[in-house]
């Protein structure tokens, strides 16, 4: 019996190398133990010894069955973990596969801007009055002195939701006239924000820009933001322009919008870190139209000691406006600021938007001039629009640029 037990145990250990046959072999050994009991009983061994032998063999069998089943379970689990790795090694492209993208929420538009699509906002005027009845057939577009490869869209500005920022100079020099400017800015918001989709914000600037009212569609809240402005300090004009433009372009939009910034200042920037050129670039990259209202009231003469500052300030304001497609207005007194704001409000609803695909477009960074003409009933009209754009490659963009479309950026000038 000892020999049988040793053989039984030895064979059971050997079976560990082939776990898939363990259960079958153990069961057959159990049958063999019963047969052994019969043979030994015939030879005259006591029944008790036979029963003890049977119990001993069966106990060993039960122990080995339990151990074998555990081993089978462990090996199956190990194979389950190993097999995917082996398959992944045989299929390298399967290792880095990403999980499927979650579905887009319903009710939203997925908008794609192509690198060779240009959008231009412009105003057509005749004898100083804005025109609001032009059609696609009334305009002529030239890009780099060539007709566009295709005109993709034409629409009037009143179809677009407005995003209007008002940036007000709150430096120490404005104290005497500030209440007129506050009243005019408040009235302006009530004039232009007349649809639920229109939004505005207020930003004041002295040594640094400060937003006193974030985007909101309620003119009353915007008026309160204007009233919260405090006077004092220097004039960080260009910092305020860049901050306002970045604020507008970083706002997520689900449809096309018209971005407008109205700047009320004397144009004499003496604080901050941003240059005039960088402020213009920020407006162009964000597709923001800038209107400027000069607070250099009156008509300074060349022999006036303030002439140089007044002249330089107005030139700065003019460049900011014209390079972005807007214009500068120069009231003669603080009481006329409201009229300047009202004029801007009229123009905002009489502008046009044309989008086109330029011919022979290459994102090589060179400057491409834009020219738009409008003719109706044999008459030629005055057009105000941005002058052109740089077709810049992605590698040439600054870190804070956010209007990258595909592989290039269309920066206007």
C-alpha positions in Angstrom: 0.0 0.0 0.0 2.8 2.4 0.7 4.2 1.7 -2.8 0.7 2.4 -4.2 0.5 5.7 -2.3 3.9 6.8 -3.4 3.0 5.9 -7.0 -0.3 7.7 -6.6 1.3 10.8 -5.2 4.2 10.7 -7.7 1.8 10.5 -10.6 -0.3 13.3 -9.1 2.7 15.6 -9.0 3.5 14.7 -12.6 0.0 15.6 -13.5 0.7 19.2 -12.4 2.6 19.7 -15.7 -0.6 18.8 -17.5 -3.4 20.3 -15.5 -6.0 19.8 -18.1 -6.0 16.0 -17.5 -5.8 16.2 -13.7 -9.5 15.8 -12.9 -9.9 12.8 -15.2 -6.8 11.0 -13.9 -7.8 11.6 -10.2 -11.2 10.2 -10.8 -9.7 7.1 -12.5 -7.4 6.7 -9.5 -10.4 6.7 -7.2 -11.8 3.8 -9.2 -8.5 2.0 -8.9 -8.5 2.4 -5.1 -11.8 0.5 -5.0 -10.4 -2.3 -7.2 -7.3 -2.4 -4.9 -9.5 -2.9 -1.9 -11.2 -5.9 -3.5 -7.9 -7.5 -4.5 -6.3 -7.0 -1.1 -9.5 -8.3 0.6 -9.3 -11.6 -1.3 -5.8 -12.1 -0.2 -6.9 -12.2 3.4 -6.2 -8.7 4.7 -8.6 -7.5 7.4 -11.6 -5.5 6.4 -10.5 -2.7 8.7 -7.1 -2.4 7.1 -8.8 -2.4 3.7 -11.2 0.4 4.8 -8.4 2.5 6.3 -6.4 2.0 3.2 -9.4 3.1 1.1 -9.9 6.1 3.3 -6.2 7.0 3.1 -6.2 6.7 -0.7 -9.5 8.6 -1.0 -8.2 11.3 1.4 -5.1 11.8 -0.7 -7.3 11.8 -3.8 -9.6 14.5 -2.3 -6.6 16.6 -1.3 -5.1 16.3 -4.7 -8.4 17.1 -6.4 -8.7 20.3 -4.4 -5.1 21.3 -5.1 -5.5 20.4 -8.8 -8.7 22.4 -9.2 -7.0 25.5 -7.6 -4.0 25.1 -9.9 -6.3 24.8 -12.9 -8.1 28.0 -11.9 -4.8 29.9 -11.4 -3.4 28.7 -14.7 -6.6 29.7 -16.5 -6.4 33.1 -15.0 -2.8 33.5 -15.9 -3.4 32.4 -19.4 -6.2 35.0 -19.6 -3.8 37.8 -18.7 -1.0 36.5 -20.9 -2.9 35.8 -24.1 -3.9 39.4 -24.7 -0.3 40.5 -24.2 0.9 37.9 -26.7 -1.8 38.9 -29.2 -0.8 42.6 -28.7 2.8 41.7 -29.4 1.8 40.0 -32.6 -0.3 43.0 -33.5 1.6 46.2 -32.6 -1.0 48.5 -34.1 -3.5 47.1 -31.6 -1.6 48.2 -28.5 -2.1 52.0 -28.9 -5.7 51.8 -30.0 -7.7 54.6 -28.4 -11.2 54.1 -27.0 -14.0 55.3 -29.3 -14.9 59.0 -29.1 -18.0 59.8 -27.1 -20.9 60.9 -29.2 -21.4 64.7 -29.7 -24.2 66.2 -27.6 -27.3 66.7 -29.6 -28.5 70.2 -30.5 -25.0 71.6 -31.2 -23.3 72.5 -34.5 -19.9 71.2 -35.3 -18.1 74.0 -37.1 -14.9 73.5 -39.2 -12.9 76.4 -40.5 -10.6 75.6 -43.4 -7.1 77.2 -43.7 -7.8 78.8 -47.1 -11.1 80.5 -46.2 -11.1 84.2 -45.6 -13.9 86.1 -43.9 -14.2 89.9 -44.3 -16.6 92.3 -42.6 -17.1 95.6 -44.4 -19.3 98.7 -44.5 -20.5 100.4 -47.7 -21.3 104.1 -47.5 -22.6 106.7 -50.0 -22.1 110.4 -49.2 -21.5 109.5 -45.5 -24.6 107.3 -45.1 -24.3 103.6 -44.6 -26.0 101.3 -47.2 -28.0 98.3 -46.0 -29.4 96.9 -49.3 -26.4 95.5 -51.1 -26.6 92.0 -52.6 -23.9 89.5 -53.5 -24.0 90.7 -57.2 -23.2 94.3 -56.1 -19.7 93.5 -54.8 -16.4 92.7 -56.3 -13.6 91.0 -54.3 -9.9 90.9 -55.0 -7.3 89.0 -53.0 -3.7 89.5 -54.0 -5.0 91.3 -57.1 -6.9 88.1 -58.2 -10.5 87.2 -58.1 -11.2 84.5 -55.4 -11.4 80.9 -56.4 -14.9 80.8 -55.0 -17.2 83.1 -52.9 -18.5 80.9 -50.1 -21.0 83.2 -48.4 -22.5 86.7 -48.2 -24.7 88.0 -45.4 -25.7 91.2 -43.8 -24.3 92.0 -40.3 -27.7 92.2 -38.7 -27.9 88.4 -39.1 -25.0 87.9 -36.8 -25.1 88.0 -33.0 -23.0 90.8 -31.5 -20.2 90.5 -29.1 -19.5 94.1 -28.0 -16.8 95.3 -25.6 -16.5 98.9 -24.5 -13.0 99.8 -23.2 -12.9 103.1 -21.4 -9.8 105.1 -20.4 -10.0 105.8 -16.7 -6.6 107.5 -16.3 -6.3 110.6 -14.1 -6.6 112.9 -17.2 -10.3 112.1 -17.7 -11.7 113.3 -14.4 -13.5 116.4 -15.6 -15.3 114.7 -18.5 -15.8 111.2 -17.2 -19.5 111.5 -16.3 -20.3 112.4 -20.0 -18.4 109.3 -21.2 -20.1 107.0 -18.7 -23.5 108.2 -19.7 -22.7 107.8 -23.4 -21.4 104.3 -23.0 -24.5 103.2 -21.0 -26.8 104.6 -23.7 -24.7 102.7 -26.3 -25.4 99.3 -24.7 -29.1 100.0 -24.7 -28.9 101.0 -28.3 -27.1 98.0 -29.8 -28.0 95.0 -27.6 -31.5 94.5 -28.7 -31.5 90.8 -29.4 -31.3 87.9 -26.9 -28.2 86.6 -28.6 -26.3 89.9 -28.2 -23.7 90.2 -25.4 -21.5 92.9 -24.1 -18.8 93.5 -21.5 -17.1 96.5 -19.9 -13.4 97.0 -19.4 -11.7 100.0 -17.9 -8.0 100.8 -18.0 -5.5 103.0 -16.3 -2.2 101.3 -15.2 -3.7 98.0 -16.1 -7.0 96.8 -17.6 -9.9 95.8 -15.3 -13.2 94.0 -16.3 -16.0 95.5 -14.3 -18.8 93.6 -16.1 -18.3 90.3 -17.9 -20.3 89.1 -20.9 -24.0 89.7 -20.3 -27.0 90.6 -22.5 -28.7 92.9 -20.0 -27.9 96.6 -20.8 -28.8 97.6 -17.2 -26.1 95.3 -15.8 -23.6 96.7 -18.3 -24.5 100.2 -17.3 -23.8 99.3 -13.7 -20.4 98.0 -14.8 -19.7 101.3 -16.4 -20.6 103.1 -13.2 -18.2 100.9 -11.2 -15.2 102.3 -13.1 -12.8 104.3 -11.0 -10.6 107.1 -12.2 -6.9 107.3 -11.5 -3.5 106.1 -12.8 -1.8 106.0 -16.2 -3.0 104.7 -19.6 -2.4 101.1 -20.5 -4.3 101.4 -23.8 -2.7 98.6 -25.7 -2.8 96.2 -22.8 -6.6 96.8 -22.6 -7.0 96.2 -26.4 -5.2 92.9 -26.3 -7.0 91.8 -23.1 -10.4 92.6 -24.7 -9.6 90.8 -27.9 -8.4 87.7 -26.2 -11.5 87.7 -24.0 -13.7 87.7 -27.1 -11.8 85.1 -29.0 -11.5 82.7 -26.1 -15.3 82.7 -25.6 -16.7 79.5 -27.1 -19.3 80.1 -29.8 -21.5 77.7 -31.6 -22.2 80.0 -34.6 -20.7 83.0 -36.4 -20.7 86.2 -34.4 -19.6 89.8 -35.0 -16.9 90.9 -32.6 -16.6 94.6 -32.0 -14.5 96.7 -29.5 -15.2 100.3 -28.9 -12.3 102.2 -27.3 -12.8 105.6 -25.6 -9.4 107.2 -25.0 -7.0 110.0 -25.9 -4.7 107.4 -27.5 -1.7 108.4 -25.4 -0.6 105.1 -24.0 2.0 105.5 -21.2 1.7 102.3 -19.2 1.6 98.6 -19.8 3.8 96.2 -21.8 1.9 95.8 -25.1 2.9 97.8 -28.2 0.6 99.3 -30.7 1.7 96.7 -33.3 1.0 93.8 -30.9 -2.4 95.3 -30.1 -3.3 95.5 -33.8 -2.1 91.9 -34.3 -4.3 90.8 -31.4 -7.4 92.4 -33.0 -6.6 90.9 -36.4 -6.0 87.4 -35.0 -9.3 87.5 -33.0 -11.2 89.0 -36.0 -12.3 92.0 -33.9 -13.3 95.2 -35.5 -12.2 98.2 -33.4 -13.9 101.6 -33.3 -12.1 104.3 -31.5 -13.5 107.5 -30.0 -10.9 110.2 -29.4 -11.2 112.2 -26.2 -8.8 114.8 -27.5 -11.7 117.3 -27.7 -11.4 120.5 -29.6 -9.0 121.5 -32.3 -5.4 121.8 -31.0 -3.1 123.9 -33.3 0.5 123.1 -34.1 1.7 126.0 -31.9 -0.2 124.5 -28.9 2.1 122.8 -26.4 -0.2 119.8 -26.3 -0.2 119.4 -30.1 2.4 116.7 -30.3 0.6 114.5 -27.7 -2.8 115.1 -29.2 -1.6 114.4 -32.8 0.3 111.2 -31.7 -2.7 110.0 -29.7 -5.2 110.4 -32.6 -2.8 108.7 -35.0 -2.6 105.7 -32.6 -6.4 105.5 -32.4 -6.7 105.8 -36.2 -4.3 103.0 -36.8 -6.1 100.7 -34.3 -9.4 101.3 -36.0 -8.4 101.3 -39.7 -6.1 98.3 -39.5 -9.0 96.2 -38.0 -11.7 97.4 -40.4 -13.3 100.1 -38.1 -12.8 103.8 -37.9 -12.0 106.6 -35.6 -14.5 109.2 -34.5 -13.4 112.6 -33.0 -16.1 114.5 -31.1 -15.5 118.2 -30.5 -16.7 118.1 -26.9 -17.6 115.7 -24.2 -21.3 116.3 -24.8 -20.9 114.9 -28.4 -19.5 111.5 -27.2 -23.1 110.2 -27.2 -23.5 111.1 -30.9 -20.3 109.2 -31.7 -21.5 106.1 -29.9 -24.9 106.4 -31.7 -23.1 106.6 -35.1 -21.2 103.4 -34.3 -24.4 101.7 -33.3 -26.0 102.5 -36.7 -23.0 101.1 -38.5 -23.0 97.8 -36.6 -26.3 96.9 -38.1 -25.4 97.9 -41.7 -22.2 95.9 -42.2 -21.7 93.0 -44.5 -19.8 89.7 -44.2 -18.3 88.0 -47.3 -16.3 84.7 -47.1 -14.3 83.4 -49.9 -11.6 80.9 -50.9 -8.5 82.8 -52.3 -6.9 81.7 -55.5 -3.4 80.3 -55.4 -3.4 80.3 -51.6 -0.2 79.2 -49.8 0.3 79.5 -46.0 3.8 80.9 -46.5 3.4 84.0 -44.3 3.3 86.6 -47.0 1.0 89.6 -46.9 -2.1 89.3 -49.1 -4.0 92.5 -49.8 -7.8 92.6 -49.8 -9.8 95.0 -52.0 -13.6 95.1 -52.0 -15.6 97.3 -54.4 -19.4 97.9 -54.4 -21.4 99.1 -57.4 -25.2 99.6 -57.6 -27.2 101.4 -60.3 -24.0 102.6 -61.9 -22.7 104.3 -58.7 -19.5 103.3 -56.8 -19.6 103.3 -53.0 -17.0 103.8 -50.3 -15.9 100.6 -48.7 -14.3 100.2 -45.2 -12.8 96.9 -44.5 -9.5 95.5 -43.2 -6.6 96.0 -45.6 -5.4 92.4 -45.9 -4.0 89.5 -44.0 -0.9 87.4 -43.4 -1.2 83.7 -44.3 1.0 82.5 -41.5 2.1 79.0 -40.8 1.5 77.4 -37.4 5.2 77.4 -36.5 5.2 81.2 -36.7 2.4 81.8 -34.2 2.9 83.1 -30.7 1.8 80.9 -27.8 -1.3 82.9 -27.0 -2.7 82.8 -30.5 -6.1 81.0 -30.6 -7.4 81.4 -34.1 -5.5 78.5 -35.7 -7.5 76.8 -38.3 -6.0 73.5 -39.5 -2.4 74.2 -40.5 -2.4 78.0 -40.9 -3.8 81.2 -39.5 -5.3 84.0 -41.4 -4.2 87.2 -39.7 -5.5 90.3 -41.2 -3.9 93.7 -41.6 
